[in-house]
Amino acid sequence: MYSRLKIFTGNSNPELAHEVAKIAGISLGDVEVFKFSNDNTFVKLNENVRGADIFVIQPTCEPVNDSIMELLIMIDALRRSSAQRITCVMPYFGYARSDKRDQAGVPITAKLIANLLTTAGADRVIAMDLHSDQIQGFFDIPVDHLYSMPIFSNFFQANFDLSNIVVVSPDTGGTARARALAKRLNCSLAIGDKRRTGNDGNAEILNIIGDVKGKNAILFDDIIDSGGSLTKMASVLKKNGASKVYAACCHGVLSGKAIENIENSPIEKLYITNSIQLPEEKAKCEKIQQLSIAELMALAIKKIHIEESLSTLFK
């Protein structure tokens, strides 16, 4: 049934790819992906892929542009080697926040990346927790959009006392995401009212909509980048009477002073997935715990390979 299924990976998150392949019960594809001394990326397939159903696991995370080029060149190599179908498995989609023209003279880079993947020869995309649902419409090929929320909800149900929990969205844009988690945990919802000021993207917290006094709050978002907004929100929640503050984000970009911001914040624990590989120096932060998406990815890959619906993965 799975004889034509092959999984390959670039250099952005090989640990996740190995875990996915192990759960799927197949060996990871043999490919060389490296840079020459002139900074050019080189890809060579070391096995036959003719007629195969290929899944390339490559989150386009730091270094973002290198990860994207690796993925594009791998797609081209697979297409020229007569792979029957090529699916890009992108647990983290770089440039996802460049999804609209919110000021004059700026591009829509997320759309450009979608075009590049299609032009390179991708037939399908698996993504997780896209920054906005509209990105699915940027592609002219099928997109399977998976969500980490069931992984987080199962974790909290198994490890937290939910009798005094409130789920908090850091801003109004993430309300639907936080509401879905609150519904699964059967708890209340609060929303942060914030606005970004200036070109540096700094956020000013204006208000908390909802009751957090005496409750344990779970800040729930899709991405934690520098951690500035999330840690500011955690401080505001404490000032508004929250007993403890936890945070959960699918994608742990953790750029700049993120680790410092988290360690100096009132956040008790930050839960992120392994959609982005956590460097060793960042993994040392005791406040951070990773939850694996490998089983979800492996199930999605196998279901797509045998043409089954993915609807059961959302239950």
Contacts in CASP RR format, 6 or more apart in sequence:
PFRMAT RR
TARGET T0000
AUTHOR 0000-0000-0000
METHOD contacts of the structure
MODEL  1
MYSRLKIFTGNSNPELAHEVAKIAGISLGDVEVFKFSNDNTFVKLNENVR
GADIFVIQPTCEPVNDSIMELLIMIDALRRSSAQRITCVMPYFGYARSDK
RDQAGVPITAKLIANLLTTAGADRVIAMDLHSDQIQGFFDIPVDHLYSMP
IFSNFFQANFDLSNIVVVSPDTGGTARARALAKRLNCSLAIGDKRRTGND
GNAEILNIIGDVKGKNAILFDDIIDSGGSLTKMASVLKKNGASKVYAACC
HGVLSGKAIENIENSPIEKLYITNSIQLPEEKAKCEKIQQLSIAELMALA
IKKIHIEESLSTLFK
1 306 0 8 1.000
2 24 0 8 1.000
2 25 0 8 1.000
2 26 0 8 1.000
2 302 0 8 1.000
2 305 0 8 1.000
2 306 0 8 1.000
4 51 0 8 1.000
4 52 0 8 1.000
4 53 0 8 1.000
4 84 0 8 1.000
4 305 0 8 1.000
5 24 0 8 1.000
5 26 0 8 1.000
5 52 0 8 1.000
5 53 0 8 1.000
5 55 0 8 1.000
5 301 0 8 1.000
5 302 0 8 1.000
5 305 0 8 1.000
6 26 0 8 1.000
6 29 0 8 1.000
6 47 0 8 1.000
6 49 0 8 1.000
6 52 0 8 1.000
6 53 0 8 1.000
6 54 0 8 1.000
6 55 0 8 1.000
7 17 0 8 1.000
7 20 0 8 1.000
7 21 0 8 1.000
7 24 0 8 1.000
7 26 0 8 1.000
7 28 0 8 1.000
7 29 0 8 1.000
7 54 0 8 1.000
7 55 0 8 1.000
7 56 0 8 1.000
7 57 0 8 1.000
7 301 0 8 1.000
8 17 0 8 1.000
8 28 0 8 1.000
8 29 0 8 1.000
8 31 0 8 1.000
8 54 0 8 1.000
8 55 0 8 1.000
8 56 0 8 1.000
8 57 0 8 1.000
8 74 0 8 1.000
8 78 0 8 1.000
9 16 0 8 1.000
9 17 0 8 1.000
9 18 0 8 1.000
9 28 0 8 1.000
9 29 0 8 1.000
9 31 0 8 1.000
9 56 0 8 1.000
9 57 0 8 1.000
9 58 0 8 1.000
10 17 0 8 1.000
10 31 0 8 1.000
10 33 0 8 1.000
10 56 0 8 1.000
10 57 0 8 1.000
10 58 0 8 1.000
10 67 0 8 1.000
10 70 0 8 1.000
10 71 0 8 1.000
10 74 0 8 1.000
11 33 0 8 1.000
11 34 0 8 1.000
11 66 0 8 1.000
11 67 0 8 1.000
11 70 0 8 1.000
12 58 0 8 1.000
12 59 0 8 1.000
12 60 0 8 1.000
12 61 0 8 1.000
12 67 0 8 1.000
12 70 0 8 1.000
12 277 0 8 1.000
13 57 0 8 1.000
13 58 0 8 1.000
13 59 0 8 1.000
13 61 0 8 1.000
13 91 0 8 1.000
13 274 0 8 1.000
13 275 0 8 1.000
13 276 0 8 1.000
13 277 0 8 1.000
14 277 0 8 1.000
15 274 0 8 1.000
15 277 0 8 1.000
16 57 0 8 1.000
16 59 0 8 1.000
16 91 0 8 1.000
16 274 0 8 1.000
16 275 0 8 1.000
16 277 0 8 1.000
16 292 0 8 1.000
16 293 0 8 1.000
16 294 0 8 1.000
16 297 0 8 1.000
17 28 0 8 1.000
17 57 0 8 1.000
18 28 0 8 1.000
19 274 0 8 1.000
19 292 0 8 1.000
19 294 0 8 1.000
20 57 0 8 1.000
20 89 0 8 1.000
20 294 0 8 1.000
20 297 0 8 1.000
20 298 0 8 1.000
20 301 0 8 1.000
21 27 0 8 1.000
21 28 0 8 1.000
21 29 0 8 1.000
21 298 0 8 1.000
22 294 0 8 1.000
23 294 0 8 1.000
23 295 0 8 1.000
23 298 0 8 1.000
24 298 0 8 1.000
24 301 0 8 1.000
24 302 0 8 1.000
29 47 0 8 1.000
30 45 0 8 1.000
30 46 0 8 1.000
30 47 0 8 1.000
31 43 0 8 1.000
31 44 0 8 1.000
31 45 0 8 1.000
31 46 0 8 1.000
31 47 0 8 1.000
31 74 0 8 1.000
31 77 0 8 1.000
32 42 0 8 1.000
32 43 0 8 1.000
32 44 0 8 1.000
32 46 0 8 1.000
33 41 0 8 1.000
33 42 0 8 1.000
33 43 0 8 1.000
33 70 0 8 1.000
33 74 0 8 1.000
34 41 0 8 1.000
34 42 0 8 1.000
35 41 0 8 1.000
35 42 0 8 1.000
35 66 0 8 1.000
36 42 0 8 1.000
41 66 0 8 1.000
41 69 0 8 1.000
41 70 0 8 1.000
41 73 0 8 1.000
42 73 0 8 1.000
43 70 0 8 1.000
43 73 0 8 1.000
43 74 0 8 1.000
43 76 0 8 1.000
43 77 0 8 1.000
44 77 0 8 1.000
45 77 0 8 1.000
45 78 0 8 1.000
45 81 0 8 1.000
48 81 0 8 1.000
49 78 0 8 1.000
49 81 0 8 1.000
49 82 0 8 1.000
49 83 0 8 1.000
50 81 0 8 1.000
50 82 0 8 1.000
50 83 0 8 1.000
51 82 0 8 1.000
51 83 0 8 1.000
51 84 0 8 1.000
52 83 0 8 1.000
52 84 0 8 1.000
53 83 0 8 1.000
53 84 0 8 1.000
53 85 0 8 1.000
53 87 0 8 1.000
53 305 0 8 1.000
54 78 0 8 1.000
54 83 0 8 1.000
54 84 0 8 1.000
54 85 0 8 1.000
54 86 0 8 1.000
54 87 0 8 1.000
55 87 0 8 1.000
55 89 0 8 1.000
55 126 0 8 1.000
55 301 0 8 1.000
55 304 0 8 1.000
55 305 0 8 1.000
56 71 0 8 1.000
56 74 0 8 1.000
56 75 0 8 1.000
56 78 0 8 1.000
56 86 0 8 1.000
56 87 0 8 1.000
56 88 0 8 1.000
56 89 0 8 1.000
57 89 0 8 1.000
57 91 0 8 1.000
57 297 0 8 1.000
58 67 0 8 1.000
58 70 0 8 1.000
58 71 0 8 1.000
58 74 0 8 1.000
58 88 0 8 1.000
58 89 0 8 1.000
58 90 0 8 1.000
59 67 0 8 1.000
59 90 0 8 1.000
59 91 0 8 1.000
59 92 0 8 1.000
59 93 0 8 1.000
59 94 0 8 1.000
59 275 0 8 1.000
59 276 0 8 1.000
60 67 0 8 1.000
60 68 0 8 1.000
60 71 0 8 1.000
60 90 0 8 1.000
60 92 0 8 1.000
60 93 0 8 1.000
60 94 0 8 1.000
60 95 0 8 1.000
60 113 0 8 1.000
61 67 0 8 1.000
61 92 0 8 1.000
61 94 0 8 1.000
61 253 0 8 1.000
61 275 0 8 1.000
61 276 0 8 1.000
61 277 0 8 1.000
62 253 0 8 1.000
62 255 0 8 1.000
62 276 0 8 1.000
64 94 0 8 1.000
64 95 0 8 1.000
67 94 0 8 1.000
68 94 0 8 1.000
68 113 0 8 1.000
68 116 0 8 1.000
71 88 0 8 1.000
71 90 0 8 1.000
71 117 0 8 1.000
71 120 0 8 1.000
72 116 0 8 1.000
72 117 0 8 1.000
72 120 0 8 1.000
75 86 0 8 1.000
75 88 0 8 1.000
75 117 0 8 1.000
75 120 0 8 1.000
75 121 0 8 1.000
75 122 0 8 1.000
76 120 0 8 1.000
76 121 0 8 1.000
78 86 0 8 1.000
79 86 0 8 1.000
79 120 0 8 1.000
79 121 0 8 1.000
85 123 0 8 1.000
85 124 0 8 1.000
86 121 0 8 1.000
86 122 0 8 1.000
86 123 0 8 1.000
86 124 0 8 1.000
87 122 0 8 1.000
87 123 0 8 1.000
87 124 0 8 1.000
87 125 0 8 1.000
87 126 0 8 1.000
87 301 0 8 1.000
87 304 0 8 1.000
88 117 0 8 1.000
88 122 0 8 1.000
88 124 0 8 1.000
88 125 0 8 1.000
88 126 0 8 1.000
89 126 0 8 1.000
89 297 0 8 1.000
89 301 0 8 1.000
90 125 0 8 1.000
90 126 0 8 1.000
90 127 0 8 1.000
90 128 0 8 1.000
91 127 0 8 1.000
91 128 0 8 1.000
91 273 0 8 1.000
91 275 0 8 1.000
91 276 0 8 1.000
91 293 0 8 1.000
91 297 0 8 1.000
92 128 0 8 1.000
92 251 0 8 1.000
92 253 0 8 1.000
92 275 0 8 1.000
92 276 0 8 1.000
93 110 0 8 1.000
93 113 0 8 1.000
93 127 0 8 1.000
93 130 0 8 1.000
93 131 0 8 1.000
93 135 0 8 1.000
94 110 0 8 1.000
94 113 0 8 1.000
95 109 0 8 1.000
95 110 0 8 1.000
95 112 0 8 1.000
95 113 0 8 1.000
96 110 0 8 1.000
96 130 0 8 1.000
96 131 0 8 1.000
96 132 0 8 1.000
96 135 0 8 1.000
97 110 0 8 1.000
97 131 0 8 1.000
97 223 0 8 1.000
98 106 0 8 1.000
98 107 0 8 1.000
98 108 0 8 1.000
98 109 0 8 1.000
98 110 0 8 1.000
99 108 0 8 1.000
99 110 0 8 1.000
99 111 0 8 1.000
99 131 0 8 1.000
99 132 0 8 1.000
99 134 0 8 1.000
99 135 0 8 1.000
99 138 0 8 1.000
100 108 0 8 1.000
100 132 0 8 1.000
100 134 0 8 1.000
101 107 0 8 1.000
101 108 0 8 1.000
108 138 0 8 1.000
110 135 0 8 1.000
110 138 0 8 1.000
111 138 0 8 1.000
114 135 0 8 1.000
114 137 0 8 1.000
114 138 0 8 1.000
114 139 0 8 1.000
114 140 0 8 1.000
115 138 0 8 1.000
117 125 0 8 1.000
117 139 0 8 1.000
117 141 0 8 1.000
118 139 0 8 1.000
118 140 0 8 1.000
118 141 0 8 1.000
122 141 0 8 1.000
123 141 0 8 1.000
123 142 0 8 1.000
124 141 0 8 1.000
124 142 0 8 1.000
124 143 0 8 1.000
124 144 0 8 1.000
124 304 0 8 1.000
125 139 0 8 1.000
125 141 0 8 1.000
125 142 0 8 1.000
125 143 0 8 1.000
125 144 0 8 1.000
126 143 0 8 1.000
126 144 0 8 1.000
126 146 0 8 1.000
126 297 0 8 1.000
126 300 0 8 1.000
126 301 0 8 1.000
126 304 0 8 1.000
127 135 0 8 1.000
127 136 0 8 1.000
127 143 0 8 1.000
127 144 0 8 1.000
127 145 0 8 1.000
127 146 0 8 1.000
128 145 0 8 1.000
128 146 0 8 1.000
128 147 0 8 1.000
128 148 0 8 1.000
128 250 0 8 1.000
128 273 0 8 1.000
128 275 0 8 1.000
128 293 0 8 1.000
129 146 0 8 1.000
129 147 0 8 1.000
129 148 0 8 1.000
129 222 0 8 1.000
129 223 0 8 1.000
129 250 0 8 1.000
129 251 0 8 1.000
129 275 0 8 1.000
130 136 0 8 1.000
130 145 0 8 1.000
130 222 0 8 1.000
131 222 0 8 1.000
131 223 0 8 1.000
133 145 0 8 1.000
136 143 0 8 1.000
136 145 0 8 1.000
137 143 0 8 1.000
144 300 0 8 1.000
144 304 0 8 1.000
144 310 0 8 1.000
146 296 0 8 1.000
146 297 0 8 1.000
146 300 0 8 1.000
146 310 0 8 1.000
146 313 0 8 1.000
147 314 0 8 1.000
148 250 0 8 1.000
148 273 0 8 1.000
148 275 0 8 1.000
148 291 0 8 1.000
148 293 0 8 1.000
148 296 0 8 1.000
149 177 0 8 1.000
149 180 0 8 1.000
149 181 0 8 1.000
149 184 0 8 1.000
150 184 0 8 1.000
150 296 0 8 1.000
150 313 0 8 1.000
150 314 0 8 1.000
150 315 0 8 1.000
151 273 0 8 1.000
151 291 0 8 1.000
151 293 0 8 1.000
151 296 0 8 1.000
152 181 0 8 1.000
152 220 0 8 1.000
152 248 0 8 1.000
152 271 0 8 1.000
152 291 0 8 1.000
153 181 0 8 1.000
153 184 0 8 1.000
153 185 0 8 1.000
155 271 0 8 1.000
155 291 0 8 1.000
156 162 0 8 1.000
156 165 0 8 1.000
156 185 0 8 1.000
156 218 0 8 1.000
156 248 0 8 1.000
157 184 0 8 1.000
157 185 0 8 1.000
160 216 0 8 1.000
162 185 0 8 1.000
162 186 0 8 1.000
162 187 0 8 1.000
164 214 0 8 1.000
164 215 0 8 1.000
164 216 0 8 1.000
164 243 0 8 1.000
165 185 0 8 1.000
165 187 0 8 1.000
165 188 0 8 1.000
165 215 0 8 1.000
165 216 0 8 1.000
165 217 0 8 1.000
165 218 0 8 1.000
166 182 0 8 1.000
166 187 0 8 1.000
166 188 0 8 1.000
166 189 0 8 1.000
166 190 0 8 1.000
166 210 0 8 1.000
166 211 0 8 1.000
166 212 0 8 1.000
166 215 0 8 1.000
166 216 0 8 1.000
166 217 0 8 1.000
166 218 0 8 1.000
166 242 0 8 1.000
167 178 0 8 1.000
167 179 0 8 1.000
167 181 0 8 1.000
167 182 0 8 1.000
167 185 0 8 1.000
167 187 0 8 1.000
167 188 0 8 1.000
167 189 0 8 1.000
167 190 0 8 1.000
167 217 0 8 1.000
167 218 0 8 1.000
167 220 0 8 1.000
168 178 0 8 1.000
168 189 0 8 1.000
168 190 0 8 1.000
168 191 0 8 1.000
168 192 0 8 1.000
168 208 0 8 1.000
168 212 0 8 1.000
168 217 0 8 1.000
168 218 0 8 1.000
168 219 0 8 1.000
168 220 0 8 1.000
168 233 0 8 1.000
168 237 0 8 1.000
169 175 0 8 1.000
169 177 0 8 1.000
169 178 0 8 1.000
169 179 0 8 1.000
169 189 0 8 1.000
169 190 0 8 1.000
169 191 0 8 1.000
169 192 0 8 1.000
169 220 0 8 1.000
169 221 0 8 1.000
170 192 0 8 1.000
170 194 0 8 1.000
170 219 0 8 1.000
170 221 0 8 1.000
170 229 0 8 1.000
170 230 0 8 1.000
170 233 0 8 1.000
171 191 0 8 1.000
171 192 0 8 1.000
171 193 0 8 1.000
171 194 0 8 1.000
171 203 0 8 1.000
171 229 0 8 1.000
172 191 0 8 1.000
172 192 0 8 1.000
172 193 0 8 1.000
174 221 0 8 1.000
174 222 0 8 1.000
175 189 0 8 1.000
175 191 0 8 1.000
177 220 0 8 1.000
177 221 0 8 1.000
177 222 0 8 1.000
178 189 0 8 1.000
178 191 0 8 1.000
178 220 0 8 1.000
179 189 0 8 1.000
181 218 0 8 1.000
181 220 0 8 1.000
182 188 0 8 1.000
182 189 0 8 1.000
188 210 0 8 1.000
188 211 0 8 1.000
188 215 0 8 1.000
189 210 0 8 1.000
190 208 0 8 1.000
190 209 0 8 1.000
190 210 0 8 1.000
190 211 0 8 1.000
190 212 0 8 1.000
190 217 0 8 1.000
191 208 0 8 1.000
191 209 0 8 1.000
191 210 0 8 1.000
192 205 0 8 1.000
192 206 0 8 1.000
192 207 0 8 1.000
192 208 0 8 1.000
192 209 0 8 1.000
192 233 0 8 1.000
192 236 0 8 1.000
193 205 0 8 1.000
193 206 0 8 1.000
193 207 0 8 1.000
193 208 0 8 1.000
193 209 0 8 1.000
194 203 0 8 1.000
194 204 0 8 1.000
194 205 0 8 1.000
194 206 0 8 1.000
194 229 0 8 1.000
194 233 0 8 1.000
195 203 0 8 1.000
195 204 0 8 1.000
195 206 0 8 1.000
196 202 0 8 1.000
196 203 0 8 1.000
196 204 0 8 1.000
197 203 0 8 1.000
197 204 0 8 1.000
202 228 0 8 1.000
203 228 0 8 1.000
203 229 0 8 1.000
203 232 0 8 1.000
205 232 0 8 1.000
205 233 0 8 1.000
205 236 0 8 1.000
208 236 0 8 1.000
208 237 0 8 1.000
208 240 0 8 1.000
212 237 0 8 1.000
212 240 0 8 1.000
212 241 0 8 1.000
212 242 0 8 1.000
213 240 0 8 1.000
213 241 0 8 1.000
213 242 0 8 1.000
214 241 0 8 1.000
214 242 0 8 1.000
214 243 0 8 1.000
215 242 0 8 1.000
215 243 0 8 1.000
216 242 0 8 1.000
216 243 0 8 1.000
216 244 0 8 1.000
216 245 0 8 1.000
216 246 0 8 1.000
217 237 0 8 1.000
217 242 0 8 1.000
217 244 0 8 1.000
217 245 0 8 1.000
217 246 0 8 1.000
218 246 0 8 1.000
218 247 0 8 1.000
218 248 0 8 1.000
219 230 0 8 1.000
219 233 0 8 1.000
219 234 0 8 1.000
219 237 0 8 1.000
219 245 0 8 1.000
219 246 0 8 1.000
219 247 0 8 1.000
219 248 0 8 1.000
219 267 0 8 1.000
220 247 0 8 1.000
220 248 0 8 1.000
220 249 0 8 1.000
221 230 0 8 1.000
221 247 0 8 1.000
221 248 0 8 1.000
221 249 0 8 1.000
222 249 0 8 1.000
222 250 0 8 1.000
222 251 0 8 1.000
223 249 0 8 1.000
223 250 0 8 1.000
223 251 0 8 1.000
223 252 0 8 1.000
223 253 0 8 1.000
224 230 0 8 1.000
224 247 0 8 1.000
224 249 0 8 1.000
224 251 0 8 1.000
224 252 0 8 1.000
224 253 0 8 1.000
224 254 0 8 1.000
224 258 0 8 1.000
224 270 0 8 1.000
224 272 0 8 1.000
225 252 0 8 1.000
225 253 0 8 1.000
225 254 0 8 1.000
225 255 0 8 1.000
225 258 0 8 1.000
226 255 0 8 1.000
226 256 0 8 1.000
226 257 0 8 1.000
226 258 0 8 1.000
226 261 0 8 1.000
227 254 0 8 1.000
227 258 0 8 1.000
227 261 0 8 1.000
227 262 0 8 1.000
228 258 0 8 1.000
228 261 0 8 1.000
230 247 0 8 1.000
230 249 0 8 1.000
230 265 0 8 1.000
230 267 0 8 1.000
231 261 0 8 1.000
231 262 0 8 1.000
231 264 0 8 1.000
231 265 0 8 1.000
231 267 0 8 1.000
234 245 0 8 1.000
234 247 0 8 1.000
234 265 0 8 1.000
234 266 0 8 1.000
234 267 0 8 1.000
235 265 0 8 1.000
235 266 0 8 1.000
237 245 0 8 1.000
237 266 0 8 1.000
238 245 0 8 1.000
238 266 0 8 1.000
244 268 0 8 1.000
245 266 0 8 1.000
245 267 0 8 1.000
245 268 0 8 1.000
246 267 0 8 1.000
246 268 0 8 1.000
246 269 0 8 1.000
246 270 0 8 1.000
246 271 0 8 1.000
247 267 0 8 1.000
247 269 0 8 1.000
247 270 0 8 1.000
247 271 0 8 1.000
248 270 0 8 1.000
248 271 0 8 1.000
248 272 0 8 1.000
249 270 0 8 1.000
249 271 0 8 1.000
249 272 0 8 1.000
250 272 0 8 1.000
250 273 0 8 1.000
250 275 0 8 1.000
251 272 0 8 1.000
251 273 0 8 1.000
251 275 0 8 1.000
251 276 0 8 1.000
252 272 0 8 1.000
252 273 0 8 1.000
252 275 0 8 1.000
252 276 0 8 1.000
252 278 0 8 1.000
253 276 0 8 1.000
254 278 0 8 1.000
254 282 0 8 1.000
258 282 0 8 1.000
259 282 0 8 1.000
259 285 0 8 1.000
262 270 0 8 1.000
262 285 0 8 1.000
262 287 0 8 1.000
262 288 0 8 1.000
263 285 0 8 1.000
263 287 0 8 1.000
267 287 0 8 1.000
268 287 0 8 1.000
269 287 0 8 1.000
269 288 0 8 1.000
269 289 0 8 1.000
270 287 0 8 1.000
270 288 0 8 1.000
270 289 0 8 1.000
271 289 0 8 1.000
271 290 0 8 1.000
271 291 0 8 1.000
272 278 0 8 1.000
272 288 0 8 1.000
272 289 0 8 1.000
272 290 0 8 1.000
272 291 0 8 1.000
273 290 0 8 1.000
273 291 0 8 1.000
273 292 0 8 1.000
273 293 0 8 1.000
274 290 0 8 1.000
274 291 0 8 1.000
274 292 0 8 1.000
274 293 0 8 1.000
274 294 0 8 1.000
275 293 0 8 1.000
278 288 0 8 1.000
278 290 0 8 1.000
282 288 0 8 1.000
283 290 0 8 1.000
296 313 0 8 1.000
299 313 0 8 1.000
300 310 0 8 1.000
300 313 0 8 1.000
303 309 0 8 1.000
303 310 0 8 1.000
303 313 0 8 1.000
304 310 0 8 1.000
END
